[in-house]
């Protein structure tokens, strides 16, 4: 005889009683690497950026880069960096910039892509420090002619 089907999570999960429940945050730990003194919460540029990249290389950790399409995805990646340990790269593309501006706008001469990317970068500059993590603005997907 076989038991009726049940989801795998139901078969393997710990009992869900008050004595066995814990919050997700209590089970997770932040993974902040020791960062150079020059690297502060907010947008990282210049010498601080060089120091951050050198520290990542020396310590053997990667800085995740997230392709964004709006302030919601910008905020989500900074929130994740704050929750799990930063820093984070916010990566802009031509299409992501256009999406931030609004897909209904004309993108003649890439005007909507440029305006949206600038608006997204300004948003990051305004709120990044509030999340308490170092943020790198990255335009890897933008061709030099678009910068």
DRENDO-1510 file (C-alpha; in Angstrom, 1 decimal, always signed):
<recs>
REC; n; res; u; v; w
REC; 1; UNK; +0.0; +0.0; +0.0 .
REC; 2; UNK; +1.2; +3.5; -0.9 .
REC; 3; UNK; +0.4; +6.7; +1.0 .
REC; 4; UNK; -1.6; +9.3; -1.1 .
REC; 5; UNK; +0.6; +11.7; -2.9 .
REC; 6; UNK; +1.9; +14.7; -0.9 .
REC; 7; UNK; +4.3; +17.4; -1.8 .
REC; 8; UNK; +8.0; +16.6; -1.2 .
REC; 9; UNK; +8.3; +19.6; +1.2 .
REC; 10; UNK; +5.5; +18.1; +3.3 .
REC; 11; UNK; +7.4; +14.8; +3.6 .
REC; 12; UNK; +10.8; +16.3; +4.5 .
REC; 13; UNK; +10.0; +19.5; +6.3 .
REC; 14; UNK; +10.4; +19.9; +10.1 .
REC; 15; UNK; +7.2; +19.9; +12.2 .
REC; 16; UNK; +5.5; +23.3; +12.0 .
REC; 17; UNK; +4.6; +23.7; +15.6 .
REC; 18; UNK; +5.3; +26.8; +17.8 .
REC; 19; UNK; +8.2; +24.9; +19.4 .
REC; 20; UNK; +9.9; +24.1; +16.0 .
REC; 21; UNK; +9.1; +27.3; +14.1 .
REC; 22; UNK; +11.8; +29.9; +13.5 .
REC; 23; UNK; +11.9; +33.1; +11.5 .
REC; 24; UNK; +13.7; +33.1; +8.2 .
REC; 25; UNK; +16.0; +35.9; +9.3 .
REC; 26; UNK; +17.1; +34.0; +12.4 .
REC; 27; UNK; +18.3; +31.1; +10.2 .
REC; 28; UNK; +20.3; +33.3; +7.8 .
REC; 29; UNK; +23.5; +35.0; +8.4 .
REC; 30; UNK; +25.0; +38.0; +6.6 .
REC; 31; UNK; +28.0; +37.4; +4.5 .
REC; 32; UNK; +29.6; +40.8; +4.6 .
REC; 33; UNK; +33.2; +40.5; +3.7 .
REC; 34; UNK; +35.6; +42.8; +5.5 .
REC; 35; UNK; +35.7; +45.8; +3.2 .
REC; 36; UNK; +38.4; +48.5; +2.9 .
REC; 37; UNK; +37.9; +51.6; +5.1 .
REC; 38; UNK; +37.4; +53.7; +1.9 .
REC; 39; UNK; +34.3; +51.8; +0.9 .
REC; 40; UNK; +31.1; +53.3; +2.5 .
REC; 41; UNK; +27.4; +52.7; +2.1 .
REC; 42; UNK; +26.1; +54.4; -1.0 .
REC; 43; UNK; +27.4; +54.7; -4.5 .
REC; 44; UNK; +31.0; +53.7; -4.7 .
REC; 45; UNK; +33.3; +55.5; -7.1 .
REC; 46; UNK; +36.9; +56.5; -7.7 .
REC; 47; UNK; +39.6; +55.1; -5.3 .
REC; 48; UNK; +36.9; +53.4; -3.1 .
REC; 49; UNK; +35.8; +51.5; -6.2 .
REC; 50; UNK; +39.3; +50.4; -7.0 .
REC; 51; UNK; +39.8; +49.4; -3.3 .
REC; 52; UNK; +36.5; +47.4; -3.4 .
REC; 53; UNK; +37.4; +45.5; -6.6 .
REC; 54; UNK; +41.0; +44.8; -5.3 .
REC; 55; UNK; +39.5; +43.5; -2.0 .
REC; 56; UNK; +37.1; +41.2; -3.8 .
REC; 57; UNK; +39.9; +39.9; -5.9 .
REC; 58; UNK; +42.3; +39.4; -2.9 .
REC; 59; UNK; +39.6; +37.7; -0.8 .
REC; 60; UNK; +38.2; +35.7; -3.6 .
REC; 61; UNK; +34.6; +36.9; -3.6 .
REC; 62; UNK; +32.3; +38.1; -6.4 .
REC; 63; UNK; +30.2; +41.2; -6.4 .
REC; 64; UNK; +26.8; +40.3; -7.9 .
REC; 65; UNK; +25.5; +42.4; -10.7 .
REC; 66; UNK; +21.7; +42.7; -11.2 .
REC; 67; UNK; +20.3; +43.8; -14.6 .
REC; 68; UNK; +17.5; +46.2; -13.6 .
REC; 69; UNK; +14.4; +47.4; -15.3 .
REC; 70; UNK; +12.9; +49.8; -12.8 .
REC; 71; UNK; +13.1; +51.3; -9.3 .
REC; 72; UNK; +11.4; +48.2; -7.9 .
REC; 73; UNK; +14.3; +46.0; -9.1 .
REC; 74; UNK; +16.9; +48.5; -8.0 .
REC; 75; UNK; +15.4; +48.5; -4.5 .
REC; 76; UNK; +15.1; +44.8; -4.5 .
REC; 77; UNK; +18.7; +44.2; -5.2 .
REC; 78; UNK; +19.8; +46.7; -2.6 .
REC; 79; UNK; +17.5; +45.2; -0.1 .
REC; 80; UNK; +18.9; +41.7; -0.8 .
REC; 81; UNK; +22.4; +43.1; -0.4 .
REC; 82; UNK; +21.5; +44.6; +2.9 .
REC; 83; UNK; +19.8; +41.4; +4.1 .
REC; 84; UNK; +22.4; +38.9; +2.9 .
REC; 85; UNK; +25.6; +40.9; +2.8 .
REC; 86; UNK; +26.7; +43.5; +0.3 .
REC; 87; UNK; +28.1; +45.0; -1.8 .
REC; 88; UNK; +26.0; +44.9; -5.0 .
REC; 89; UNK; +26.3; +46.1; -8.6 .
REC; 90; UNK; +23.2; +47.8; -10.2 .
REC; 91; UNK; +23.6; +47.1; -13.9 .
REC; 92; UNK; +21.9; +49.3; -16.5 .
REC; 93; UNK; +21.3; +48.3; -20.1 .
REC; 94; UNK; +19.8; +50.2; -23.1 .
REC; 95; UNK; +16.5; +48.3; -22.8 .
REC; 96; UNK; +16.4; +48.6; -19.0 .
REC; 97; UNK; +16.8; +52.3; -19.3 .
REC; 98; UNK; +14.0; +52.5; -21.8 .
REC; 99; UNK; +11.8; +50.5; -19.5 .
REC; 100; UNK; +12.5; +52.9; -16.6 .
REC; 101; UNK; +11.5; +55.9; -18.8 .
REC; 102; UNK; +8.4; +54.1; -20.1 .
REC; 103; UNK; +8.1; +51.7; -23.0 .
REC; 104; UNK; +5.4; +53.9; -24.6 .
REC; 105; UNK; +7.9; +56.8; -25.1 .
REC; 106; UNK; +9.6; +57.2; -28.5 .
REC; 107; UNK; +13.1; +56.0; -28.3 .
REC; 108; UNK; +14.3; +58.0; -31.3 .
REC; 109; UNK; +18.1; +58.6; -31.0 .
REC; 110; UNK; +17.9; +56.4; -27.8 .
REC; 111; UNK; +16.4; +59.4; -26.0 .
REC; 112; UNK; +14.1; +57.2; -23.7 .
REC; 113; UNK; +16.9; +54.7; -23.0 .
REC; 114; UNK; +19.3; +57.6; -22.0 .
REC; 115; UNK; +16.7; +59.4; -19.9 .
REC; 116; UNK; +15.6; +56.2; -18.1 .
REC; 117; UNK; +19.2; +55.2; -17.3 .
REC; 118; UNK; +20.0; +58.7; -15.9 .
REC; 119; UNK; +16.8; +58.6; -13.9 .
REC; 120; UNK; +17.7; +55.1; -12.5 .
REC; 121; UNK; +21.2; +56.2; -11.6 .
REC; 122; UNK; +19.8; +59.3; -9.8 .
REC; 123; UNK; +17.5; +57.0; -7.9 .
REC; 124; UNK; +20.4; +54.8; -6.8 .
REC; 125; UNK; +22.4; +57.9; -5.7 .
REC; 126; UNK; +19.4; +59.1; -3.6 .
REC; 127; UNK; +18.6; +55.9; -1.8 .
REC; 128; UNK; +21.7; +53.6; -1.8 .
REC; 129; UNK; +23.2; +54.8; +1.5 .
REC; 130; UNK; +19.8; +54.3; +3.2 .
REC; 131; UNK; +20.1; +50.5; +2.5 .
REC; 132; UNK; +23.5; +50.6; +4.3 .
REC; 133; UNK; +25.4; +48.8; +1.5 .
REC; 134; UNK; +28.0; +49.8; -1.0 .
REC; 135; UNK; +26.5; +50.0; -4.5 .
REC; 136; UNK; +28.4; +50.0; -7.8 .
REC; 137; UNK; +26.6; +51.6; -10.8 .
REC; 138; UNK; +27.5; +49.5; -13.9 .
REC; 139; UNK; +26.9; +50.2; -17.5 .
REC; 140; UNK; +28.4; +47.0; -18.9 .
REC; 141; UNK; +25.5; +46.6; -21.4 .
REC; 142; UNK; +25.7; +50.1; -22.7 .
REC; 143; UNK; +27.9; +50.8; -25.7 .
REC; 144; UNK; +30.4; +53.6; -25.4 .
REC; 145; UNK; +28.4; +55.6; -27.9 .
REC; 146; UNK; +25.4; +55.6; -25.6 .
REC; 147; UNK; +27.2; +56.9; -22.5 .
</recs>
